[in-house]
Structures are given as C-alpha cells and as structure tokens.
Amino acid sequence: MVAAHADLRNIPGGDIDDAVRRSAQLDHYCAEIGRDPALSARIIVLQVSQKQPTQDAIGKAIDASHS
C-alpha cells in the first residue's frame, strides 16, 4: 500500500537499523510495481536519550540515509 500510494513513510521509534531495513523493503516494493522510490519521503522519529546523545543519533540517521 505504501509503495503504491504514499508520498511519506513515517517510522516511529528511532531504531535506525530497523528504519534502514524498512526503507530497503520499500525500495524493493516500489521496484516491483515500477514506482520511483524517491517519490516516497522517509521520516524517522528520534528520541532524546541520556545513553545516546541526540546529535549522535542524528548523525547516524544521516549516514544511514546516504548508504
């Protein structure tokens, strides 16, 4: 459904590795139906944490989006 119709994919929780996996799945599904995966923006919700500073989480998410 997302691959065929959505312009935005929101991934809650801040698990960057999971977001990368889900994003790859969306790319795969888009390819199956012939839709450009770039037409569906992806958003991940990053939580503020004492254990992992927010800047580190943002940097990791940005790095993941370029891989």
N, C-alpha and C positions, 0 to 999 in steps of 0.2 A: 504494500500500500504506500509506504513512504517513497520507495523508488519511483513509483508511477505518478504520484500526485504531490508530494510535499516539496515546498521550497525551503524548508527549515527542519533540521533534526536536532532536538534538544536531548542531551544525555546528562541526566542528573547524577550527582554523587561524587564527582571528582576523581574517579578511578581512571587515570589517563590510559593505562594499558588496555582497560576494557573499552574505553572510547575509541582507541586506535583500532581495536578488533571490530567493533561495531561499524566504524567508518569504512573499513575494508569490506565488510559484508555489504554495506550499502553500495559501494562502488561495484561490487560483483553483481548485485541485483540490477543496478542501473544498466550495466553492460548487457545483461541477459535480455532486457527489454529495449535496448537501443537508446537509452536516455543518457545525456551528458551528466555525469555525477557532480560536476561543478555547479549545476543548477539547483542543488540542494545544499544550503549552508549547514554547517555543523556547529553546534554550541555545546560546550561542556561547562557545568556548574562546578566551580572550585570552591571548596570550603576553607575557611580560615582555620588554621591548626597551629597549636603550640609545637607539635612534633615536626611539622614540615612548614617552614615559613612560606607565606603566600607568594613571595617573589620566586622562590624555588619552584613552586607548583606551576606558576605562570610560565616560567622558563621551560620547564619540562613539557608543558602542553604546546608551547610554540615550537619547540624542537620536534615533537611528535607530528605536528601538522606539516612539517617540511620533509618528513621521511616517507 
